[in-house]
Amino acid sequence: MRFEGQVVFITGGTRGLGKAMAKEFIEEGAFVGVNGLPAEAVNQFEEEFKGKPALAFHADVTDYDEMEKVASKVMEKWGKVDILINNAGVVNGLAPSEKLKKEEFDRSIDINLKGAFYASQIFGRKMIEGKYGRIINIASQVALFGEKGFLPYAVSKSGLMVMARTLAYEWSRFGVTTCTVAPGFIKGGMNEGLVRKEVFVDFLSAKTPMGRMATVEEYVGLILFLASREAAYINGETITMDGGMTGFTQESLLDFIAKGAKGK
């Protein structure tokens, strides 16, 4: 088992993709801590993982004091933290920037960026003391080029990429590496509601050269690889997993010209 005896903490890990990660890490021998909101999700996680080496906390990543208490309890239980996955995140309500509400912008920055920094600093100090750690930020391919209506989400997620690069400069000498994953469309997690409707699945699938969305298993597999010792030299990087969507246009100029030629 790749993570036998290692301690993993996943923010926003009580449901969705975070919970899927927790399950796989446990199956690979890890001790796993998660935090999340609301309380019902935490209770459901505890029930589902009863008897497993897992701890769940009803704690908000934007509350620094709460997260410090969570880290202290993890240390009391297992004595170390080897891997941190900054998974907690929200998507803003779709709106053009001139109509964007201040509350929507603040919420995205607070949870997606500030929350990730809080967790990185709090757990990172424990890693520095232990001379070993892996931090993986979950961003989005939207952070690479932006998208209409998603300004707060894109800005907050792009900040994670720069944060990973900066922490790589600062913490590598302590044995702590940091990287970021920029996924495209996954058939789960935040997209759970969308993928229940075939029209949205078709629309999102058409945005990639592969013609489909990523599976949860493919996504979780990448996270586990980056957390493993095989990925020890990946540091400060952003790994894009979007099926080739970045820079992809649904119809190339060459195809457009060819179509025009056939029409004559």
PyMOL commands that set and color helices and strands:
alter all, ss='L'
color gray80, all
select helices_A, chain A and resi 16-27+39-48+64-78+97-99+102-130+142-145+151-174+189-191+194-196+198-205+216-227+229-231+253-263
alter helices_A, ss='H'
color red, helices_A
select strands_A, chain A and resi 7-11+31-36+54-58+83-86+133-138+176-183+238-241
alter strands_A, ss='S'
color yellow, strands_A
deselect
rebuild
show_as cartoon
